[in-house]
Amino acid sequence: MANQVQYIFDNENLNRSAPQKFRQEDLKHDEMIVNIGPQHPSTHGVLRLEVVTSGEQIVEVVPHLGYLHRCFEKHAENLPYNQTLPFTDRMDYLAAMNNEHSFAMGVERMLGIDKDIPKRVEYIRVVVAELNRLASHFVALGSYGMDIGAVTAFFWMMRDREHILRLLEWVSGARMLYNYIWVGGLFYDLPVGFEERCLEFVQYLKPKLKELENVVIDNAIFVNRTANVGVLPIDLAINYGITGPMLRGSGLKYDLRKVDAYSVYPEIDFEIPIGKGQMGQLGDCWDRTWVRVQECYESIRIIEQSLEKLTKEHKRDRDFDPRAMVPKKIRPKAQDLYVRAENPKGETGFYFRADGRSDIPFRCKARGASFVNLSIINELAKGGQIADLIAVIGSIDIVLGEVDR
């Protein structure tokens, strides 16, 4: 055990396992290297940050990856398309339905069946995707509150997230990794009574979100810890390819559900919340957090409208088969295709290269929003205090399964 502890904290051995960018002899006399993570709880998993500090001030931050290794892309290049779908759940494991939706849409477009998917299937996909968006945002908001001292927020968010996980488990049979959205359809139709139970939940949730805003988001201590911290100018966000709530927190109305208008989102009325610099500078940590809260309200609107469609226009039918369009053999024509969708953290995309001869993609690459968003951490953190670095990490909302995919 003593040898193990020595290995973890010895800089020379750390250099051997994951090379440091900075050398001690290159630092100024008042600078030092601090390794934050991968053991630190606020790095949200296995992220290690190599931080150069001058006293309490951050000079530079370099994120080091490579502790998780999901190997998604190599799995995808050795398995048929339909057998790869469960592995998408394990990238951003907090938003499995959203990943499945994006991957399934890509394969359907390659097969040319994307316009033939039944409307009931599409609305069910939207409902489960938005429920998963809520669950993901609840983890982001709850863990972020805990990172900077608001433990109550974590308990509240985990309580309400549990309701969502039970609904999704009722639908799919799994708690977090669902394999529910299939290429061409769904694993199964909604259980009897799901629409009514889901509507009860979203009605219950509205005042709970308002309570979160009043007690946590508008709290003077929370505002002091997040306002004017980690400011992300909109031009810098665009140059780095930042997407999702981070980009919208900087004031740009860019949401793929509107921009690409995929699935049945064009038929649904909802807004795109953006940061306004209400408590500090536009694009700071507080703005990004506020945007996530407002997106929860919009997800509730989307779910309510979709449930209305499912109970009135696209009702449950005893003869309805959610697998009717599921192809028996997936062998798309030779082509290159990139498909993207709005994950809770930003743009999740899949690039496929099909050779036209096999049911296994010749190449498959994934764009993880967490990976891209994390790349800007040095720009957000440098010049700030070490304590503010934790606030910056939490405001990015990363999942390491999507970073080291």
Contacts in CASP RR format, 6 or more apart in sequence:
PFRMAT RR
TARGET T0000
AUTHOR 0000-0000-0000
METHOD contacts of the structure
MODEL  1
MANQVQYIFDNENLNRSAPQKFRQEDLKHDEMIVNIGPQHPSTHGVLRLE
VVTSGEQIVEVVPHLGYLHRCFEKHAENLPYNQTLPFTDRMDYLAAMNNE
HSFAMGVERMLGIDKDIPKRVEYIRVVVAELNRLASHFVALGSYGMDIGA
VTAFFWMMRDREHILRLLEWVSGARMLYNYIWVGGLFYDLPVGFEERCLE
FVQYLKPKLKELENVVIDNAIFVNRTANVGVLPIDLAINYGITGPMLRGS
GLKYDLRKVDAYSVYPEIDFEIPIGKGQMGQLGDCWDRTWVRVQECYESI
RIIEQSLEKLTKEHKRDRDFDPRAMVPKKIRPKAQDLYVRAENPKGETGF
YFRADGRSDIPFRCKARGASFVNLSIINELAKGGQIADLIAVIGSIDIVL
GEVDR
6 13 0 8 1.000
7 13 0 8 1.000
8 39 0 8 1.000
11 20 0 8 1.000
11 33 0 8 1.000
11 35 0 8 1.000
14 20 0 8 1.000
14 35 0 8 1.000
18 48 0 8 1.000
18 64 0 8 1.000
18 66 0 8 1.000
20 33 0 8 1.000
20 50 0 8 1.000
21 50 0 8 1.000
21 62 0 8 1.000
22 33 0 8 1.000
22 50 0 8 1.000
22 52 0 8 1.000
22 60 0 8 1.000
22 62 0 8 1.000
24 33 0 8 1.000
27 33 0 8 1.000
27 52 0 8 1.000
28 54 0 8 1.000
30 54 0 8 1.000
30 55 0 8 1.000
31 52 0 8 1.000
31 53 0 8 1.000
31 54 0 8 1.000
31 59 0 8 1.000
32 52 0 8 1.000
32 53 0 8 1.000
32 55 0 8 1.000
33 50 0 8 1.000
33 51 0 8 1.000
33 52 0 8 1.000
33 53 0 8 1.000
34 51 0 8 1.000
34 52 0 8 1.000
34 53 0 8 1.000
34 386 0 8 1.000
35 48 0 8 1.000
35 49 0 8 1.000
35 50 0 8 1.000
35 51 0 8 1.000
36 43 0 8 1.000
36 48 0 8 1.000
36 49 0 8 1.000
36 51 0 8 1.000
36 389 0 8 1.000
37 43 0 8 1.000
37 47 0 8 1.000
37 48 0 8 1.000
37 49 0 8 1.000
38 45 0 8 1.000
38 46 0 8 1.000
38 47 0 8 1.000
38 48 0 8 1.000
38 67 0 8 1.000
41 147 0 8 1.000
42 147 0 8 1.000
42 390 0 8 1.000
42 393 0 8 1.000
42 394 0 8 1.000
43 49 0 8 1.000
43 393 0 8 1.000
44 143 0 8 1.000
44 393 0 8 1.000
44 394 0 8 1.000
44 398 0 8 1.000
44 399 0 8 1.000
44 400 0 8 1.000
45 400 0 8 1.000
46 66 0 8 1.000
46 67 0 8 1.000
46 68 0 8 1.000
46 400 0 8 1.000
46 404 0 8 1.000
47 63 0 8 1.000
47 64 0 8 1.000
47 65 0 8 1.000
47 67 0 8 1.000
47 374 0 8 1.000
47 393 0 8 1.000
47 398 0 8 1.000
47 400 0 8 1.000
47 403 0 8 1.000
48 63 0 8 1.000
48 64 0 8 1.000
48 67 0 8 1.000
49 61 0 8 1.000
49 62 0 8 1.000
49 63 0 8 1.000
49 64 0 8 1.000
49 377 0 8 1.000
49 389 0 8 1.000
49 393 0 8 1.000
50 61 0 8 1.000
50 62 0 8 1.000
50 63 0 8 1.000
50 64 0 8 1.000
51 58 0 8 1.000
51 60 0 8 1.000
51 61 0 8 1.000
51 62 0 8 1.000
51 386 0 8 1.000
51 389 0 8 1.000
52 58 0 8 1.000
52 59 0 8 1.000
52 60 0 8 1.000
52 61 0 8 1.000
53 59 0 8 1.000
53 386 0 8 1.000
56 385 0 8 1.000
56 386 0 8 1.000
56 387 0 8 1.000
57 383 0 8 1.000
57 384 0 8 1.000
57 385 0 8 1.000
57 386 0 8 1.000
58 381 0 8 1.000
58 382 0 8 1.000
58 383 0 8 1.000
58 384 0 8 1.000
58 385 0 8 1.000
58 386 0 8 1.000
58 388 0 8 1.000
58 389 0 8 1.000
59 382 0 8 1.000
59 383 0 8 1.000
60 378 0 8 1.000
60 382 0 8 1.000
61 377 0 8 1.000
61 378 0 8 1.000
61 381 0 8 1.000
61 382 0 8 1.000
61 389 0 8 1.000
62 378 0 8 1.000
63 374 0 8 1.000
63 375 0 8 1.000
63 377 0 8 1.000
65 400 0 8 1.000
65 403 0 8 1.000
65 404 0 8 1.000
66 404 0 8 1.000
67 400 0 8 1.000
67 404 0 8 1.000
68 400 0 8 1.000
68 401 0 8 1.000
68 403 0 8 1.000
68 404 0 8 1.000
69 404 0 8 1.000
70 87 0 8 1.000
70 90 0 8 1.000
70 91 0 8 1.000
70 401 0 8 1.000
70 404 0 8 1.000
70 405 0 8 1.000
71 405 0 8 1.000
72 87 0 8 1.000
72 88 0 8 1.000
72 90 0 8 1.000
72 91 0 8 1.000
72 366 0 8 1.000
72 405 0 8 1.000
73 364 0 8 1.000
73 365 0 8 1.000
73 366 0 8 1.000
73 405 0 8 1.000
75 84 0 8 1.000
75 87 0 8 1.000
76 84 0 8 1.000
76 87 0 8 1.000
76 361 0 8 1.000
76 364 0 8 1.000
76 366 0 8 1.000
77 360 0 8 1.000
77 361 0 8 1.000
77 362 0 8 1.000
77 363 0 8 1.000
77 364 0 8 1.000
78 360 0 8 1.000
79 87 0 8 1.000
79 360 0 8 1.000
80 330 0 8 1.000
80 359 0 8 1.000
80 360 0 8 1.000
81 107 0 8 1.000
81 183 0 8 1.000
81 330 0 8 1.000
81 359 0 8 1.000
81 360 0 8 1.000
81 361 0 8 1.000
82 107 0 8 1.000
82 182 0 8 1.000
82 183 0 8 1.000
82 330 0 8 1.000
84 103 0 8 1.000
84 361 0 8 1.000
84 364 0 8 1.000
85 100 0 8 1.000
85 103 0 8 1.000
85 104 0 8 1.000
85 179 0 8 1.000
85 181 0 8 1.000
85 182 0 8 1.000
85 183 0 8 1.000
86 177 0 8 1.000
86 179 0 8 1.000
88 96 0 8 1.000
88 99 0 8 1.000
88 100 0 8 1.000
88 102 0 8 1.000
88 103 0 8 1.000
89 96 0 8 1.000
89 99 0 8 1.000
89 100 0 8 1.000
89 176 0 8 1.000
89 177 0 8 1.000
89 178 0 8 1.000
89 179 0 8 1.000
90 96 0 8 1.000
90 177 0 8 1.000
90 401 0 8 1.000
91 99 0 8 1.000
91 348 0 8 1.000
91 366 0 8 1.000
91 368 0 8 1.000
91 399 0 8 1.000
91 401 0 8 1.000
91 402 0 8 1.000
91 405 0 8 1.000
92 98 0 8 1.000
92 99 0 8 1.000
92 136 0 8 1.000
92 343 0 8 1.000
92 344 0 8 1.000
92 345 0 8 1.000
92 348 0 8 1.000
92 368 0 8 1.000
92 369 0 8 1.000
92 370 0 8 1.000
92 399 0 8 1.000
92 401 0 8 1.000
92 402 0 8 1.000
93 176 0 8 1.000
93 177 0 8 1.000
93 399 0 8 1.000
93 401 0 8 1.000
94 132 0 8 1.000
94 135 0 8 1.000
94 136 0 8 1.000
94 139 0 8 1.000
94 176 0 8 1.000
94 344 0 8 1.000
94 399 0 8 1.000
95 132 0 8 1.000
95 133 0 8 1.000
95 135 0 8 1.000
95 136 0 8 1.000
95 343 0 8 1.000
95 344 0 8 1.000
95 345 0 8 1.000
95 399 0 8 1.000
96 132 0 8 1.000
96 176 0 8 1.000
96 177 0 8 1.000
96 178 0 8 1.000
97 125 0 8 1.000
97 128 0 8 1.000
97 129 0 8 1.000
97 131 0 8 1.000
97 132 0 8 1.000
97 168 0 8 1.000
97 178 0 8 1.000
97 180 0 8 1.000
97 181 0 8 1.000
98 129 0 8 1.000
98 132 0 8 1.000
98 133 0 8 1.000
98 136 0 8 1.000
98 341 0 8 1.000
98 342 0 8 1.000
98 343 0 8 1.000
98 344 0 8 1.000
98 348 0 8 1.000
99 343 0 8 1.000
99 348 0 8 1.000
100 178 0 8 1.000
100 179 0 8 1.000
100 180 0 8 1.000
100 181 0 8 1.000
101 125 0 8 1.000
101 129 0 8 1.000
101 181 0 8 1.000
101 263 0 8 1.000
101 341 0 8 1.000
102 339 0 8 1.000
102 340 0 8 1.000
102 341 0 8 1.000
102 343 0 8 1.000
102 348 0 8 1.000
102 349 0 8 1.000
102 350 0 8 1.000
103 339 0 8 1.000
103 350 0 8 1.000
104 181 0 8 1.000
104 182 0 8 1.000
104 183 0 8 1.000
104 184 0 8 1.000
104 185 0 8 1.000
105 114 0 8 1.000
105 262 0 8 1.000
105 263 0 8 1.000
105 339 0 8 1.000
105 341 0 8 1.000
106 114 0 8 1.000
106 337 0 8 1.000
106 339 0 8 1.000
106 350 0 8 1.000
106 352 0 8 1.000
107 183 0 8 1.000
107 330 0 8 1.000
107 332 0 8 1.000
107 352 0 8 1.000
108 114 0 8 1.000
108 117 0 8 1.000
108 183 0 8 1.000
108 184 0 8 1.000
109 337 0 8 1.000
109 339 0 8 1.000
110 332 0 8 1.000
110 333 0 8 1.000
110 335 0 8 1.000
110 337 0 8 1.000
110 352 0 8 1.000
110 354 0 8 1.000
111 183 0 8 1.000
111 327 0 8 1.000
111 330 0 8 1.000
111 332 0 8 1.000
113 184 0 8 1.000
113 325 0 8 1.000
113 327 0 8 1.000
116 325 0 8 1.000
117 184 0 8 1.000
117 185 0 8 1.000
117 325 0 8 1.000
118 185 0 8 1.000
118 314 0 8 1.000
118 320 0 8 1.000
118 322 0 8 1.000
118 324 0 8 1.000
118 325 0 8 1.000
119 264 0 8 1.000
119 309 0 8 1.000
119 313 0 8 1.000
119 314 0 8 1.000
120 189 0 8 1.000
120 310 0 8 1.000
120 314 0 8 1.000
120 320 0 8 1.000
120 322 0 8 1.000
121 184 0 8 1.000
121 185 0 8 1.000
121 186 0 8 1.000
121 322 0 8 1.000
121 325 0 8 1.000
122 263 0 8 1.000
122 264 0 8 1.000
123 264 0 8 1.000
123 306 0 8 1.000
123 309 0 8 1.000
123 310 0 8 1.000
123 314 0 8 1.000
124 186 0 8 1.000
124 189 0 8 1.000
124 190 0 8 1.000
124 310 0 8 1.000
124 322 0 8 1.000
125 181 0 8 1.000
125 186 0 8 1.000
125 263 0 8 1.000
126 263 0 8 1.000
126 264 0 8 1.000
126 265 0 8 1.000
126 268 0 8 1.000
126 302 0 8 1.000
126 306 0 8 1.000
127 198 0 8 1.000
127 303 0 8 1.000
127 306 0 8 1.000
127 307 0 8 1.000
127 310 0 8 1.000
128 168 0 8 1.000
128 171 0 8 1.000
128 172 0 8 1.000
128 178 0 8 1.000
128 180 0 8 1.000
128 181 0 8 1.000
130 299 0 8 1.000
130 302 0 8 1.000
130 303 0 8 1.000
130 306 0 8 1.000
131 164 0 8 1.000
131 167 0 8 1.000
131 168 0 8 1.000
131 198 0 8 1.000
131 299 0 8 1.000
131 303 0 8 1.000
132 164 0 8 1.000
132 168 0 8 1.000
132 344 0 8 1.000
133 295 0 8 1.000
133 299 0 8 1.000
133 344 0 8 1.000
134 161 0 8 1.000
134 164 0 8 1.000
134 205 0 8 1.000
134 296 0 8 1.000
134 299 0 8 1.000
134 300 0 8 1.000
135 161 0 8 1.000
135 164 0 8 1.000
135 165 0 8 1.000
135 168 0 8 1.000
136 344 0 8 1.000
136 345 0 8 1.000
137 292 0 8 1.000
137 293 0 8 1.000
137 295 0 8 1.000
137 296 0 8 1.000
137 299 0 8 1.000
137 344 0 8 1.000
138 157 0 8 1.000
138 158 0 8 1.000
138 160 0 8 1.000
138 161 0 8 1.000
138 164 0 8 1.000
138 296 0 8 1.000
139 157 0 8 1.000
139 161 0 8 1.000
140 292 0 8 1.000
140 344 0 8 1.000
140 394 0 8 1.000
140 397 0 8 1.000
141 153 0 8 1.000
141 157 0 8 1.000
141 212 0 8 1.000
141 216 0 8 1.000
141 289 0 8 1.000
141 292 0 8 1.000
141 293 0 8 1.000
142 153 0 8 1.000
142 154 0 8 1.000
142 156 0 8 1.000
142 157 0 8 1.000
142 158 0 8 1.000
143 154 0 8 1.000
143 394 0 8 1.000
144 153 0 8 1.000
144 289 0 8 1.000
144 394 0 8 1.000
144 395 0 8 1.000
144 397 0 8 1.000
145 151 0 8 1.000
145 153 0 8 1.000
145 154 0 8 1.000
145 216 0 8 1.000
145 222 0 8 1.000
146 153 0 8 1.000
146 154 0 8 1.000
147 390 0 8 1.000
147 391 0 8 1.000
147 393 0 8 1.000
147 394 0 8 1.000
148 222 0 8 1.000
148 225 0 8 1.000
148 226 0 8 1.000
148 390 0 8 1.000
148 391 0 8 1.000
150 216 0 8 1.000
150 219 0 8 1.000
150 221 0 8 1.000
150 222 0 8 1.000
152 215 0 8 1.000
152 216 0 8 1.000
153 212 0 8 1.000
153 215 0 8 1.000
153 216 0 8 1.000
156 208 0 8 1.000
156 211 0 8 1.000
156 212 0 8 1.000
157 212 0 8 1.000
160 205 0 8 1.000
160 208 0 8 1.000
163 201 0 8 1.000
163 204 0 8 1.000
164 201 0 8 1.000
165 175 0 8 1.000
165 176 0 8 1.000
167 194 0 8 1.000
167 197 0 8 1.000
167 198 0 8 1.000
167 201 0 8 1.000
168 174 0 8 1.000
168 175 0 8 1.000
168 178 0 8 1.000
168 180 0 8 1.000
169 175 0 8 1.000
170 191 0 8 1.000
170 194 0 8 1.000
170 197 0 8 1.000
171 178 0 8 1.000
171 180 0 8 1.000
171 188 0 8 1.000
171 190 0 8 1.000
171 191 0 8 1.000
171 194 0 8 1.000
172 178 0 8 1.000
172 179 0 8 1.000
172 180 0 8 1.000
172 187 0 8 1.000
172 188 0 8 1.000
174 180 0 8 1.000
179 187 0 8 1.000
180 186 0 8 1.000
180 187 0 8 1.000
180 188 0 8 1.000
181 187 0 8 1.000
182 323 0 8 1.000
182 326 0 8 1.000
183 326 0 8 1.000
183 327 0 8 1.000
183 330 0 8 1.000
184 323 0 8 1.000
184 325 0 8 1.000
184 326 0 8 1.000
184 327 0 8 1.000
185 322 0 8 1.000
185 323 0 8 1.000
185 324 0 8 1.000
185 325 0 8 1.000
185 326 0 8 1.000
186 322 0 8 1.000
186 323 0 8 1.000
187 322 0 8 1.000
187 323 0 8 1.000
188 322 0 8 1.000
189 316 0 8 1.000
189 320 0 8 1.000
189 322 0 8 1.000
190 310 0 8 1.000
190 316 0 8 1.000
192 316 0 8 1.000
195 307 0 8 1.000
195 310 0 8 1.000
195 311 0 8 1.000
198 303 0 8 1.000
198 307 0 8 1.000
199 304 0 8 1.000
199 307 0 8 1.000
202 300 0 8 1.000
202 303 0 8 1.000
202 304 0 8 1.000
205 296 0 8 1.000
205 300 0 8 1.000
206 297 0 8 1.000
206 300 0 8 1.000
209 293 0 8 1.000
209 296 0 8 1.000
209 297 0 8 1.000
212 293 0 8 1.000
213 293 0 8 1.000
216 222 0 8 1.000
217 286 0 8 1.000
217 289 0 8 1.000
217 290 0 8 1.000
217 293 0 8 1.000
222 286 0 8 1.000
223 279 0 8 1.000
223 286 0 8 1.000
225 285 0 8 1.000
225 391 0 8 1.000
226 279 0 8 1.000
226 284 0 8 1.000
226 285 0 8 1.000
226 286 0 8 1.000
226 289 0 8 1.000
226 391 0 8 1.000
226 395 0 8 1.000
227 279 0 8 1.000
227 280 0 8 1.000
227 281 0 8 1.000
227 284 0 8 1.000
227 285 0 8 1.000
227 286 0 8 1.000
228 280 0 8 1.000
228 281 0 8 1.000
228 284 0 8 1.000
229 284 0 8 1.000
229 285 0 8 1.000
229 286 0 8 1.000
229 384 0 8 1.000
229 388 0 8 1.000
229 391 0 8 1.000
229 392 0 8 1.000
230 283 0 8 1.000
230 284 0 8 1.000
230 285 0 8 1.000
230 380 0 8 1.000
230 381 0 8 1.000
230 388 0 8 1.000
230 391 0 8 1.000
230 392 0 8 1.000
230 395 0 8 1.000
231 281 0 8 1.000
231 282 0 8 1.000
231 283 0 8 1.000
231 284 0 8 1.000
231 380 0 8 1.000
232 242 0 8 1.000
232 246 0 8 1.000
232 249 0 8 1.000
232 250 0 8 1.000
232 283 0 8 1.000
232 284 0 8 1.000
232 288 0 8 1.000
232 376 0 8 1.000
232 379 0 8 1.000
232 380 0 8 1.000
233 250 0 8 1.000
233 283 0 8 1.000
234 247 0 8 1.000
234 250 0 8 1.000
234 251 0 8 1.000
234 252 0 8 1.000
234 282 0 8 1.000
234 283 0 8 1.000
236 376 0 8 1.000
236 379 0 8 1.000
237 246 0 8 1.000
237 247 0 8 1.000
237 250 0 8 1.000
237 252 0 8 1.000
237 376 0 8 1.000
238 247 0 8 1.000
238 252 0 8 1.000
240 372 0 8 1.000
240 375 0 8 1.000
240 376 0 8 1.000
240 379 0 8 1.000
241 247 0 8 1.000
241 372 0 8 1.000
242 250 0 8 1.000
242 372 0 8 1.000
242 373 0 8 1.000
242 376 0 8 1.000
243 254 0 8 1.000
243 256 0 8 1.000
243 346 0 8 1.000
243 347 0 8 1.000
243 369 0 8 1.000
243 372 0 8 1.000
243 373 0 8 1.000
244 254 0 8 1.000
244 255 0 8 1.000
244 342 0 8 1.000
244 343 0 8 1.000
244 345 0 8 1.000
244 346 0 8 1.000
244 347 0 8 1.000
244 369 0 8 1.000
244 373 0 8 1.000
245 288 0 8 1.000
245 291 0 8 1.000
245 292 0 8 1.000
245 295 0 8 1.000
245 344 0 8 1.000
245 345 0 8 1.000
245 346 0 8 1.000
245 397 0 8 1.000
246 288 0 8 1.000
246 346 0 8 1.000
246 373 0 8 1.000
246 395 0 8 1.000
246 396 0 8 1.000
246 397 0 8 1.000
247 254 0 8 1.000
247 346 0 8 1.000
248 254 0 8 1.000
248 255 0 8 1.000
248 272 0 8 1.000
248 273 0 8 1.000
248 274 0 8 1.000
248 275 0 8 1.000
248 291 0 8 1.000
249 274 0 8 1.000
249 275 0 8 1.000
249 282 0 8 1.000
249 283 0 8 1.000
249 287 0 8 1.000
249 288 0 8 1.000
249 290 0 8 1.000
249 291 0 8 1.000
250 275 0 8 1.000
250 282 0 8 1.000
250 283 0 8 1.000
250 287 0 8 1.000
251 274 0 8 1.000
251 275 0 8 1.000
251 276 0 8 1.000
251 282 0 8 1.000
251 283 0 8 1.000
251 287 0 8 1.000
252 274 0 8 1.000
253 272 0 8 1.000
253 274 0 8 1.000
254 272 0 8 1.000
255 272 0 8 1.000
255 342 0 8 1.000
256 262 0 8 1.000
256 340 0 8 1.000
256 341 0 8 1.000
256 342 0 8 1.000
256 346 0 8 1.000
256 347 0 8 1.000
257 265 0 8 1.000
257 270 0 8 1.000
257 342 0 8 1.000
258 265 0 8 1.000
258 272 0 8 1.000
260 340 0 8 1.000
260 341 0 8 1.000
262 341 0 8 1.000
264 306 0 8 1.000
264 309 0 8 1.000
265 302 0 8 1.000
267 309 0 8 1.000
268 301 0 8 1.000
268 302 0 8 1.000
268 305 0 8 1.000
268 306 0 8 1.000
269 301 0 8 1.000
269 305 0 8 1.000
270 298 0 8 1.000
270 301 0 8 1.000
270 302 0 8 1.000
270 305 0 8 1.000
271 298 0 8 1.000
272 298 0 8 1.000
273 290 0 8 1.000
273 291 0 8 1.000
273 294 0 8 1.000
273 295 0 8 1.000
273 298 0 8 1.000
274 291 0 8 1.000
275 282 0 8 1.000
275 283 0 8 1.000
275 287 0 8 1.000
275 288 0 8 1.000
275 290 0 8 1.000
275 291 0 8 1.000
276 282 0 8 1.000
276 287 0 8 1.000
277 283 0 8 1.000
277 284 0 8 1.000
277 286 0 8 1.000
277 287 0 8 1.000
278 286 0 8 1.000
278 287 0 8 1.000
278 290 0 8 1.000
279 286 0 8 1.000
279 287 0 8 1.000
280 286 0 8 1.000
280 287 0 8 1.000
285 391 0 8 1.000
285 392 0 8 1.000
285 394 0 8 1.000
285 395 0 8 1.000
288 395 0 8 1.000
288 397 0 8 1.000
289 395 0 8 1.000
292 397 0 8 1.000
310 316 0 8 1.000
329 359 0 8 1.000
330 359 0 8 1.000
331 356 0 8 1.000
331 357 0 8 1.000
331 358 0 8 1.000
331 359 0 8 1.000
332 352 0 8 1.000
332 354 0 8 1.000
332 356 0 8 1.000
333 354 0 8 1.000
333 356 0 8 1.000
334 354 0 8 1.000
334 355 0 8 1.000
334 356 0 8 1.000
334 357 0 8 1.000
335 352 0 8 1.000
335 353 0 8 1.000
335 354 0 8 1.000
335 356 0 8 1.000
336 351 0 8 1.000
336 352 0 8 1.000
336 353 0 8 1.000
336 354 0 8 1.000
337 351 0 8 1.000
337 352 0 8 1.000
337 354 0 8 1.000
338 349 0 8 1.000
338 350 0 8 1.000
338 351 0 8 1.000
338 352 0 8 1.000
339 349 0 8 1.000
339 350 0 8 1.000
339 352 0 8 1.000
340 347 0 8 1.000
340 348 0 8 1.000
340 349 0 8 1.000
340 350 0 8 1.000
340 367 0 8 1.000
341 347 0 8 1.000
341 348 0 8 1.000
341 349 0 8 1.000
342 348 0 8 1.000
343 368 0 8 1.000
343 369 0 8 1.000
344 397 0 8 1.000
345 368 0 8 1.000
345 369 0 8 1.000
345 370 0 8 1.000
345 373 0 8 1.000
345 397 0 8 1.000
345 398 0 8 1.000
345 399 0 8 1.000
345 402 0 8 1.000
346 369 0 8 1.000
346 373 0 8 1.000
347 367 0 8 1.000
347 368 0 8 1.000
347 369 0 8 1.000
347 372 0 8 1.000
348 366 0 8 1.000
348 367 0 8 1.000
348 368 0 8 1.000
348 369 0 8 1.000
348 402 0 8 1.000
349 366 0 8 1.000
349 367 0 8 1.000
349 368 0 8 1.000
350 364 0 8 1.000
350 365 0 8 1.000
350 366 0 8 1.000
350 367 0 8 1.000
351 363 0 8 1.000
351 364 0 8 1.000
351 365 0 8 1.000
351 366 0 8 1.000
351 367 0 8 1.000
352 361 0 8 1.000
352 363 0 8 1.000
352 364 0 8 1.000
353 361 0 8 1.000
353 362 0 8 1.000
353 363 0 8 1.000
353 364 0 8 1.000
354 361 0 8 1.000
354 362 0 8 1.000
355 362 0 8 1.000
366 405 0 8 1.000
368 402 0 8 1.000
368 403 0 8 1.000
368 405 0 8 1.000
369 402 0 8 1.000
370 396 0 8 1.000
370 397 0 8 1.000
370 398 0 8 1.000
370 399 0 8 1.000
370 400 0 8 1.000
370 401 0 8 1.000
370 402 0 8 1.000
370 403 0 8 1.000
371 402 0 8 1.000
371 403 0 8 1.000
371 405 0 8 1.000
373 396 0 8 1.000
373 397 0 8 1.000
373 398 0 8 1.000
374 396 0 8 1.000
374 398 0 8 1.000
374 403 0 8 1.000
376 396 0 8 1.000
377 392 0 8 1.000
377 393 0 8 1.000
377 396 0 8 1.000
380 392 0 8 1.000
380 396 0 8 1.000
381 388 0 8 1.000
381 389 0 8 1.000
381 392 0 8 1.000
END
